[in-house]
């Protein structure tokens, strides 16, 4: 993994707003790592009441970026590992 200029703590804090959105459906999301200006995330659906109810990956990536960027201005993108597409 390449070095990142992003602060891991700031990214993890910003991720909380995304987590609360997903936790309403029993899903969760976790920070896997940072690569450059991209946050690598993993969608967790183990306890999801309705995995199909969780936003599709491209839309979820857009929403996550919009929610996180105000707190982490250097964040350019998020990449989500989604078990539904594996």
N, C-alpha and C positions, 0 to 999 in steps of 0.2 A: 504494500500500500504506500502511496506517495505521501509526502508531508503535506499537512494542511495548514493554512493560515487562520483557520477558524478556531474559536475557543470551544472546546468540547463541553464545558460547563454551560456556556451560553446556548449552545445548540440543544443540549439536554433540557434546559429550562424552557426554551421556546417550544420544544416538542410536547410539553405538557398540555398545551391548548389542543393539539391534534389528538393526543391520548384521550382527553375528556370527551371529544367528539365521537371517537370510536368505542369508548367504553360504554356508551349508551346502548350499543348493540351487543355488548359482551366481548368485543374484540379489543385488541391493544396494538401498540406499535412500539418498537424499541430501536434505539440507536445502535447500529452495528459498528460504524466507524465513519471517519471523514477522509475523503480523497479529494485533495485540492479544495475547491469551493463547493463540493457536492457532499451532502449528508447521505450516507448509506443507511437505510432503514429496513426493518423487517416487520411485516404485518403478522400479528399473532391471532389466530382464529380458534384456538383450542377451546375456549369457553364461550364462543360466539353463539348467541341465540339464533342468529340467522346470518350465516356467512354470505349469502346472496344479497343481504340488505346493505352490506358494507359497500361503499362506493367502488366503482371499477378502478383499477390501478392508475390509469392516466389521469382520471379526474381527482383521485385521492392525492396524487403527486402534486397536482396544481393547487389543490386546497391546502395541503401541508406547506407548500412553499409560500403561499399568500399569508398563512397564519404565522409562519416562522420568520420571514424576512424582516418585518419591522423590528424584531428583537435581535436579529443577526443580519445586519445589512450586507455583509460580504458573502452571504449564502446565495449561490447562483442557481442551484437545483437540488432536488431530492430524488433519490433513486430508491424505489421500494421493492423489496423482495416479497412477492405475494404468492403464498402457497397455492392459491386457486389457479395460478397460471403455470405451475410447475408440471 
